[in-house]
Every structure is written in structure tokens, then in C-alpha cells.
């Protein structure tokens, strides 16, 4: 059975906290806490990181991220580089967290633990 979350799976809910090892995510404040540090994310940045976290190290394709962020594609269709821009900003904000976002041969993205 596929362990990756689907768009219809329990969604990101405002006010919930999610922890992954040494990283805590608070959707009420949109803050990510790790290694004694805190970073504030925009709502879309937080949703990207949340979706990658829910995949438990699995691949999340670009289309799935796009669909998750823009449920009504006709209303809010993103530009071609919008997802990449969110990924880039989140990467910078989680530097030093012990996690990295990797691009998997343009198939999608993974949130992976770095080797300590």
C-alpha cells in the first residue's frame, strides 16, 4: 500500500503542531522550531514543508504540491516557477535543521534527514 499522503488525506489544519525528530511545526503561528532556533514561514511555505513531512521521506511530485497549494487551479493557477520558488525559500529557512529538501531528478521533492 502506498504510504504517501494523498490530497484527500487528513489535511493541514490551522492550530496543529507536528513534530519530526528535532523539528517542530506549529500551523497556528506558522513557525518551525529546530536546534534551539525558530523560523517563521509564510502559509504556502509552511504547507510545502508540511506536505513533504507527511510523505515521511517519500517522493512528493511537483504536481501534487501544486494541487495541494492551489486546490482551485482555475482560480489560482501558479506560474511555472512558483513551486520552485517556495522550495528554495523553505530550503534556506530550514538550513541547519538536520533536514534538507532534495530534488529527485525533476520527478519531485523529498524531505530527508542529513547525516550527522
C-alpha positions, 0 to 999 in steps of 0.5 A: 500500500502506498504510504504517501499522503494523498490530497484527500488525506487528513489535511493541514489544519490551522492550530496543529503542531507536528513534530519530526525528530528535532523539528517542530511545526506549529500551523497556528503561528506558522513557525518551525522550531529546530536546534534551539532556533525558530523560523517563521514561514509564510502559509504556502511555505509552511504547507510545502514543508508540511506536505513533504513531512507527511510523505515521511521521506517519500517522493512528493511530485511537483504536481501534487504540491501544486494541487495541494497549494492551489486546490482551485487551479482555475482560480489560482493557477501558479506560474511555472516557477512558483513551486520552485520558488517556495522550495528554495525559500523553505530550503534556506529557512530550514538550513541547519535543521538536520533536514534538507529538501532534495530534488529527485531528478525533476520527478519531485521533492523529498524531505530527508534527514542529513547525516550527522 
